[in-house]
Amino acid sequence: MKKLALIAGALVVALVLGLGGFVVVAMGALSSSAAAAGSGSSGCVPAEIAASKPTSAAAPAPTATGTTAAASSTTPDSLEIPRGTGTVSLNSKQLAIATEIITVARQLGVSDKGVKIALMTALQESVLRMYANSSVPESLNYDHDAVGSDHDSLNPFQQRAGWGSVEERMNLDYSIRAFFGGTDGPNGGSPRGLLDIDGWEAMTPGVAAQTVQVSAYPDAYDKWEAGAEQLISALGGGIVSGCGTGTISGEMALPLDQPYQMTSGYGPRDIDVEGASTWHVAIDLQNWPGNCGAPVYAILPGTVTLSSALWLSIKYADGFVVSYLHMYKSDRLVDVGDQVVAGQQIGKTGNVPPSGGCHLDLRINVADNTNLQVAQLTLSQNETRMAPATRPEHQNFVDPEQFMRLWGVEVCPDDWCRRL
């Protein structure tokens, strides 16, 4: 952690303004729930956590408990949401499609209102199902959840032929990007996606949805607004539409909304904050501006084993412990004994001492690790790249950047993360 007050604010603000924020999750393995994407999909559809690794026994996916909703990277078995004056229960495949919609929206920098409009649309048009069409025989060759017969409409948004070829429209990622449109949208502005419509932000969500869809039932979308809001709350930041290249199967989330900056790396450091360690077993990350109170997400599933004044620690099935420091206890959304999933918000960035400003300290202790890939990482006391850690409290940690690369995740990529 460097002296946070000395950050070159103008440069960082410029970086932030140039990029949209979203939570990224890398996937090491594609599970059977990818069927909704359709053949030839360019990316991975959200899958349930595959905790099995090539060198250790499979572990069950944790289930969220307490008041915290399950996040995007582990699809719940079901979720009941409002529908007008009633409710509807969504299964895991429907929730996986909702998660993919959120994911693509985050990638595109779409606001929560835009995400809500897209979810309301897909809820009304298909109740979040990948539809083939009996009138379009070719569509039956692609993975689908249901078969309709309305004109030549396909996919969760019921997009007709003008939106793309059958192959394109049966690709979940394509269909979502087409709905949003915009400068980089596959439609080229015709038909108009949401981002192609001037003033859509000022419209009510139902009117905006209708403006994109041009439905014969223009008032049908409104009844889904509360349900869409619940999905956004429950599924968090989404996951990245793409497969990771790591050696460990399963999903991993980035701990903060992007972009962010790394204010202190792993290893020995000069520090003038009273009480701060001179051998840093963590990396410090910070959103800027608005670094205080920014959402913090669990990078992996596990069970909360410690919630002290400074530490929040979550133990993974393979024994290693991921800790998140400096969050105020009043801002934490989980407590000891709770099970969490990757991508679930667990609290907000804070400034619990010793600290020189609001940020997240992320560290991994592997003293009880049983995973063979993780065991190949260099322990803090055995470092050769730098002076090794000599104090007992600094030992049995590993470099978080190297740790996250096992899942194919780069925690601070050059294109949007600034190292200070």
Secondary structure, DSSP 8 states (H G I E B T S, - for coil): ---GGG--HHHHHHHHHTS-----EEESS--GGGGGG-TT-SS---------BTTB---------TT----TTS--SEEEEEETTEEEEEEHHHHHHHHHHHHHHHHHT--HHHHHHHHHHHHHHHSS--EEETTBGGGGGS--SEEE-STT-BTTTTB-GGG--HHHHTSHHHHHHHHH-STT-TTTTSS--GGGSTTGGGS-HHHHHHHHH--S-TTTTGGGHHHHHHHHHHHTT---SSB---SS-SEEE-SS-SS-EEEE-SEE----STT--SEE-EEEEE-SSS-TT-EEE-SS-EEEEEE-SSEEEEE-TTS-EEEEES--GGG-S--TT-EE-TT-EEEE-B--SS-SSSBEEEEEE-TT---HHHHTS--GGG-SSS----SGGG-SEE-HHHHHHTTT--SS-TTT-EE-
